[in-house]
């Protein structure tokens, strides 16, 4: 993955001199007249984020995820370590390092928010030594968040057990990871969060607010089935949305077995079609299209028909990242 490491911004520094490299980087930034930390309070690093770019990541995607981490860090000043493993061990190579940093103004001119990035490119054989190198790069006494992106073989995660157990959250995206990665036997399952679920927050909130107007016994009584159709581009989001709905209606006392999911022809690539069917004339329907940014509710739970149009969107990548990390 040398091309990914080379595509990421930053200044290459000797691996053994990363702290000095960060200091010189900020000195150069200040001398260029760009925003730079003016003291220890300007840094105010809040979290450690480790972004692990799996072998399925290409250079363009790597830059996109890097930009997401930068945008996230503007709200939550972070020390970010980006892991760029090299799949090909046929050519001898050593661990390489880059450093990058930037500062931005927050809510006021006195609110300076700075982030620091360390990129590490390393061959497979060096993974056994990676724990020490990552530990040195992270800010001490702050929580660690481990973001695993597009890993090709979940079994290889065993080499990163330190991060899987030391992290406060482990973040994956089931829309871009292999399904067996989602079903991987995580050492601490309770800390794993799916970005596909996180970015659905506006949709979950909208559905919850609409259904929350009705008594739970009305929603659960006589519920025969829940059917969710979806477009090809939102299969992962549909899967986690249906699981959430299944859990919510079960909490209301309905059967957890009355669920169905499908990807029919004719539905928009980023569209959803959700329906509840009952033993009587009651019904609930939610149709949403992310491309048009509109959703339509139509329901009658026995007290009269209620129809309404609302806006619909997903959280931004950096918004989903913060949602998955902190909530």
QUIDAQUI-V641013 format. One record per backbone hydrogen bond with DSSP energy under -1.0 kcal/mol. NH is the residue of the N-H (numbers start at 1). CO is the residue of the C=O. If there is no record, write none. Layout:
# QUIDAQUI-V641013
nh=<NH NH>
co=<CO CO>
This chain:
# QUIDAQUI-V641013
nh=<5 6 7 8 11 13 17 21 22 23 24 25 26 27 28 29 30 31 32 33 34 44 46 47 48 49 50 51 52 53 54 56 57 62 63 64 65 66 67 68 69 70 71 72 73 74 75 76 79 80 81 82 83 84 86 96 98 99 100 102 104 106 111 112 113 115 116 117 118 119 120 121 122 126 127 129 133 134 135 136 137 138 145 146 147 148 149 156 157 158 159 160 161 164 165 166 167 168 170 171 172 176 177 181 182 183 184 186 191 192 193 195 198 199 201 204 205 206 207 208 209 210 211 212 213 214 219 220 221 223 224 225 226 227 228 229 230 231 233 234 238 239 240 241 242 243 244 245 246 247 248 249 250 251 253 254 259 260 262 271 272 273 274 275 276 277 279 283 284 285 286 287 288 289 290 293 294 295 296 297 298 299 300 306 308 310 312 315 320 321 322 323 324 325 326 327>
co=<1 2 3 4 99 97 14 17 18 19 20 21 22 23 24 25 26 27 28 30 29 40 77 77 143 79 145 81 147 83 149 150 54 58 59 60 61 62 63 64 65 66 67 68 69 70 72 72 47 116 49 118 51 120 122 121 119 11 117 115 113 111 108 110 104 102 78 100 80 98 82 96 84 123 124 126 129 130 131 132 133 134 48 169 50 171 52 153 154 155 156 157 158 160 161 162 163 144 191 146 193 173 173 178 178 179 181 184 188 189 170 172 194 195 198 200 201 202 203 204 205 206 207 208 210 211 215 216 217 220 277 277 258 275 260 273 262 271 269 231 234 235 236 237 238 239 240 241 242 243 244 245 246 247 250 249 257 226 228 268 288 229 286 227 284 225 222 300 276 298 274 296 272 294 270 289 289 310 287 308 285 306 283 299 297 295 293 199 316 317 318 319 320 321 322 323>
